[in-house]
C-alpha cells in the first residue's frame, strides 16, 4: 500500500507522519481527495507546525 511505502521511506530519514498527515495520505490513496488537495493540506499543516 502507498501509505506503508511512504512511511517506510520517511523512517529511513527518521521522519514520522503525524496522525493528521497519515489520514490525509490514506484519503489520497483511497481516492477521497485529489493530489492538489493533499498538497495544499500538507503545506497548511506544515505552516501550522512551524508557527507553533
Secondary structure, DSSP 8 states (H G I E B T S, - for coil): -HHHHHHHHHHHTT----HHHHHHHHHHHTTSS-HHHHHHHHHHHHHHHHH-
